[in-house]
Amino acid sequence: MWKRIGYRSYATVGSKPKSINESDSIANIRTTNTLKRAQLDLKKAYQEYDTFKEICSKRNVPFPLLDTFKTDYEHLQKITETVLNFKHESKNLQKVLKDLKIAQKKSNSNNTIEQEQILDKLTKFKPILNEKSKLQSELEDKLFLQISSLPNYIHSSVESKQILVEYLNPTEEIKNSKTDDFEPKSDSKFDHKEIMEELGLVNFSQATKISGRGWYYLIGDAALLEQALIQFALKKARQAGFQMILPPSIVKTEVTNACGFMPRDTNNERQVYELQNDDLCLTGTAEIPLAALYANHEFKSSELPLNLVGLSRSYRAEAGAAGRDTRGLYRVHEFTKVELFSWTFPDEKESMRQFDSIVAFQKDFINSLGLTARVLIMPHDDLGAPAYKKIDIEVLMPGRGTWGEVSSTSNCLEFQSRRLITKVRDSKDGKLKFVHTLNGTACAVPRVVLAIIENFYDPKTKTITIPEVLRPYMDDKTIIKGKD
């Protein structure tokens, strides 16, 4: 799975890239036919200006609040108070005017002068109120535009460098290692690309001619291995209490925005294919349509937590510069992914329990495949904008000579729910609150296929041992071998 930093982008299909300007961005925070206006917290940004400045510094992202933000916020408060006072006074005058008209009709008395005086005041109020309301709206948009780019808070356990939590299925060499950052050695005998091509399991060259670099054909038992991983992951997820769902692979661009992903990653590389003429994106992960399933929705307390597992094809425009990361199946444009998504009651202890539960699922999944891996708490600058805390699992890939990320879990707190307007009615106090959302990879299929091949290939017999748990899904085969 790819890092979630700056996931969204505009690799346009059939047209020139669309420029992103302030008017486009302001449109993104307006109510539309799809989404209501995001309910962001201006007051919190004002009160915690320095805190968010530090958060952005730790994340190594630009601080979006201008130097005038606090002054503008204070100005907005005054204008808002003025507008409210004018509206209140107008309402009172309209009531007095109504009472005068009723009194005149009932008693046949003449209070026309008083009515005209009130009408004159209301007439003078109208342009002033319109002007103040317009200024209020413009200033509010200006401030909302800034805070819409603020990232989430950072959990106290997250540090400036990644933290090794544990190894899964460690080798003897890893067990005897004196360092927490074990560096694998590369062995070309286990290069998955060469193995797969030799065994007739993949065709990169023809896919490149047909679709371009970063595309591929999976053939024979490699295709069957992909389907086995999908079915195994889905079964484990269902057993863990996740309801299965098949989400769409295309969503409106505004939905992608609302989930908190930026147009480009930290290397300014494009990430997502956009159908620009239709204002639609091909999704890079099922997280986006899953999160949007309950946009503009109010849960009952009894309905949470709600856990879904989604299966989808995923599309990434960015495949990186040519090199180790783009060799073979590691970084491709289209792949299958099984994604976990949860909504919980907005209590940090509760959402962190669900976070730990998703991580436990991922660890069990990797353990059951017999793969050697390490579990990491990712550092400040590896958190995507929505993520409060993120744990990655990286599998040993001896052919590549490195660790490769195959799963990631993030707790987003209320970052996404404020933008998607997903709330829950608290049964205790009756108040509406923004839910917490979490996402995690059940299986990023091509990378797990890669890991299985590089870890379980036997150069002597030129066969790949199939993990025992996958054999029932692979016609009870025990090994993958080349064509006879």
N, C-alpha and C positions, 0 to 999 in steps of 0.2 A: 504494500500500500504506500502511496506517496505521502510526503509530508503535507500537512494541511495549511501551512503558511501560504497565504495569498493564492488560494486555490482557484478562484474564478477569474476568467479572462475572456477575451474576445477574439478567438480565431474564427473569422466569419466564413460562412459558406455561401458562395455564389455572389459575393459583393465585397465592396471595400470595407475595411474596419470602421466601425462607428466611433467617432471621437466622444470622449466623456467630458462634459463641461458642467458648470454649476447648475444650469437649468435642468439638465438631465438628472443630476443628483437630487435636486430639490423635488423633482417629480417622483423620485423613489421614496420620499418620505410623505407623500400625499396619499390619501385614501383612493383606492382604485376599485375596479370591479372585482379584482381578485383578493386584494389585501386591504385591511384598514390601515390608517396611519399608525406608524410605530409609536408606542407609548414609552418614550425614553425619559430618563430622569434628569432634567436640567438642573434641578436643585442639588442633586447629589454631585453632579459634575462641578458645580460652583463651589460647594462646600469641600470637595475633595480634589480640587484642582491640582495641588502639589502631589497628592497620592497618585493620580492618573499620570502625571508627568513622569514620576519615578517608574511607574509600571511600563510606560512606553519606552523609557530608557533601558529598562531591563530586557524588554522584548526586542530591543533594537529596531523599533519602528518609529516613524515620525510622530511627534506629538501634535494632534490636529487642532487643539484649542489655541486660538490666537491670543496674543498678549492683551487684547481688548476684551477677552471673553468675560471676565468678571465685571468689568465696567458696563459692558453691554447687557449682562444679565441684570445688574442693578437697575439699569435704565429700563429694561423690559418690565421689571417689577413695578416701577413707577408708572409706566405707560399703562400697564394692565390695571393698576389701581384706578388710574384716571378714567379709563374706558369703562370699568365697572361702575364708577361713581356717576359717569354720564348716563349710562344705561339705567341705573337705579333712579336717577333724578328724572329721566325721560319717562320712565314707567310711572313714577309718582305724578308727574304733570299730566300724563294721559288719563290717569285715574281721576284727578281733579277735574279735567276737561269733561270727562264722561259724566261725573256727578253734577257739574254745572248744567250740562245739556238736559239731564233728567229733571233737575230742579226747575229749570226754565219751562220745561214741558208741563210739569205737574202744577206749578203755581202761576203759570203765565207771566212770571216775572222776567224782566229784561236784564240778563247778565252778559250781553254780547261783548261789552268792553273787556270784561274779565276773560272771556273765552278767547278773544283776539290777542290779549296779552300773553296768554299761555301758548296759543298757536305761534305767536311770534318767537317765543323762547324755544319752542320745539323746532321751528324752522332754522333758527340760529344754531341749535344743538347739532342738527343733522350733518352739516359739512364738517364740523369739528370732530364729531364722533367717527365719521367716515375716514377722516384724515388720521386720527389717532389709531383706529382699528387697522388701517392699512399699514401704518408704521409698526404697530404691534405684530402683525402677521409677518412683515418683512424681517423684523428683528428676530422673531421666533424662528423663522426658517433659517436665518443665518446661524443661529446658535444650534439648532437641531442638526443642521448639516455638519457642523463641527463634531458634536458628540456622537453622531451616527458612526463616525470612524474611530471612536475610542474602543480599545480592546477590553476584554473582560479583566476581572481581578486575577490575582495569582495566588494559588494555595501555598500555605506556609512551608509545605514539604518540598516545593520546587526551588531549585537552586540555580546558580549560574552555569553549572556543568551538569551533564547527565549523571544520574546516580544508579549504580548497579544494585538491583534488588536481590536477584538470585539467578543462578543458572538452571536450566532445565536439561535433563539427560546429559550432564557434563561428561566429556571424555576424560580419560586419565590425565592427559596433558593439561587440560583445564583445571582439574582437581589439584594437580601439583604446581600450578602456576602461582607465582608470588604476587601477581598484579590483579587488580580488579578490572583491568582493561585488556583482556587477553587478545592478542592480535593473531588471527589465523594465517597460515601460510598457504599460498596458492599452489595448486597442483593441477597442471593442465590435463592430466589423465581424467579428471572429473569435471571438465568443462561441459556443462549441460548442452550448449549449442552444438558442439562437435559430436557429442554422444547421440543426441536426438537426430541430427542429420545423418549420421552413420547408420542408425537403426531405422531410418525412414519414418520418424515420428513427427517431423515438422518440415515445413517448406517455407523458408524465409525469402528466398530469391524470387520465386514466382509472386509471392504476396507483395514484394517491393515493386515489381513490375505492374501489378494490378492496382495496388492501393498506395504505395509509397513506403519509405522507410519507417519502421516501427509497427508493421502489420505482419501477420503470420497465419499459416494454416496449421492447425493441429491435426494429426493423422493417426488413424488406428488406435492403438492402446493409449496414446497420449491424450486423444480426445475422450476415450473411455475413462482415463484417470481423472480428467477434469470433472466429468459427470459424477464420478465416484466421490470426489472431494465435496462437490456440491450437495449430494444426497446425504453424505455423512454429516456435514456441517448442519444442514437443515434438521436432520433427525436429532442431533445433540441439542440444538437450540430449542426444538419443540419439547424435548424431555426436560429442558431447563425452565420451561414455562413461557417461552416466546411463541406468540401466535404468528403463523406464516402469512406473508403478504407478497404480492407481485406488484410493485409500483411502476409507474411510467418511467421511461428513460429520457423523456423530454419534459422540461418545465419552463415556465415563463421566467424571463431574466430577473424580474422583480422578486421572484421567490428565491432565486439564488442569492440576490442581494440581501434579502431578509434573513437568510441563514448565516450571514456574516462573513462571506468570502470575498476577498479582494480581487480586482481585475487581473493582477499579475503577481507572480511570486517574488521573493526577495532578490532573485537574479533577473527580474524584469522579463521572465519568460511567460509566454501565453500558456494558459492551462485548460481552457474549455472551448469547445466548438460552439459557436453561436449561430443560429439560423436568424440572421439579422433582420431580414425583411418581415419575419413573423414575431420578432422579439422573443425568441425561444432559445434555450440552451440544451445541448446534450449533456446529461448529468455525468459527472465524474465519480459519483458515489450515490448509492440509494439513500444516503442520509438526507439529501435535499427533499426528494418527494415524500419520504417518510415523515420528516419534520413538518412538512406542509399539509399532511393528511388531516391534522387537527388545527389548522390555521383558523382564526376567528371562531374558536370553540371554547365552551365552558364545561369543564369536567365537574363531576361530583367527587367529593373526597373519597367515596367508596370505590370509585373507578380506578384509583391510582394505588400502586404503580401500574402502568400499562407497558408491556414489553412486546415488541414486534421484531420479527426477523424477516428481512426483505432480500429477495434475489433479483439481481439486475445485471444487464450489460452496462459497463461503465466506459466513458470516453474521456481521454485526456489529450488535448492538443499538444501539450508540451511533452517531448520525449527526451529532452536533454541533448547536450552536445555529444558527438560520437565518442565512445570510450567504453570503459568497463560497465558503467551503469546502463548503457543502451544496448549492450551485447545480448543477443538472444531474447529471453522472455522477461528480463528484469524490469525494463521500463518500456511499455508498449502503449499504443494509442487506444486499443480496445481490449477489454478483458471482462471476465465474469467475477462478480464479487457478492459474497453473502454478508449482509450488514445487520447489526443489532442496533435497535433504537429503543430508548425508554423515556417515559414521562413520569416524574415523581412529584410528590407533594413538595412545595418549596421550603424544605427544611434541609440545611446542609448536611446534617448527620444522616438523614434518610437518603439523600441523593449520593452521598459518598459510600453508603452501604451498597447501593446499587452499582456504583462504580467498581467497588471491590468485587462484586458478584460477576460483573462482566469480565474483569481481568482474570478471575478464577476460571471462568468458562474458557477463555482463550488459552490459559496455561494448560488446562486439561486437554484441550483440543490438540495442542502441539505435543504434549506428553504422549498422548495416545497414538500419535503418528511415529513416535520414537525419534523425533528430531531434536538435535542439540540446539539450544537457544539461550538467549539471555533476556531478562526482564529489566527494563530501564524506566526510571522516572525522568521524563524529558525536561531539558532546561528551559529557562525563561524564553530564550530566543528561538525555541523550536515549537512554541505554542502557537497555534492558529488564533486569530482574533477572538473567536468564541470560546476557546478552551480555558478553563480555570485550572485544570490539572490534566496531564496526559501521560499515559504509560504506553510504551511501545514494547513489542516483542520482536527481537531480531534473531533469525535463524542462521546457524553456521552454514556457509556456502563454500565448501573447499575448492570447487572449480574456479570461483571468482576470487577466492583468497580473502574473504571478508565476511562480516555479518550483514544480513539483509533484512530490512523491515518487512514483516509479513502481517502484523496486526497492530492496531492502535486503539486506545480507549480514551475518550475525553468526557469530562463533566463540564457542561456549558452553563450551569446554573440557569439564570433567567435571561441570558443574553439573547437566545433565539426566540423565546416565548414572548418577550416584549416586542419583538419585530413581527412575529406571526400572530400576536394577540391570542395566545393560548393560556387560559386561566383555569383556576379551580375555585369552587366555592367552599370556603373553610366551614366545616360543620360545627366548629366550636364558637366562632364569632360571627359567622354568616358573611364575612367579607370575601371579595374576589381577590385572588392573588395570582401572580404569574408562576406557572409551574417551572420545574427544573427539567432540562433535557440532557440526555446522555447518548453517546453513540460509540460503537465499537465494531471492529472487524471480526466477523466469525471466520471468514476465509477469503483472502485475496488470492484467487485461484492460480494464476500463472506463476506467481512467486513460490507458492507451495509446491506446485509441480516441479519447478526448477530445483527447490530444496530437496525434494524426494529423489530426483535423478542424481544430483551431485553427492548426496549422502549414501545412497543405497546402490550405486553402480559398482559392479564387479568387473574390473578391466580384464581379468583372466577369462571369464566366461562371456563377457560383453552382454551381461544381463542386468536388469534393474529389479531388485527385490521390492515387491509391493507390500506396504505396511499391512499387517494382519487385519486391522480394522476396516480396510478398504476392499479386501478381497471379495466379500459378499456382493459388492457393487460392481465387481469386475469379472463377472462370470466365474468366480472362484479361482481365478488365476493366481499364482504365487509370484510369478516373475513376468517382466516385460523383456522381450527379446526382439532382435531384428527379423526381417523377412527371411524365410528359409530359401 
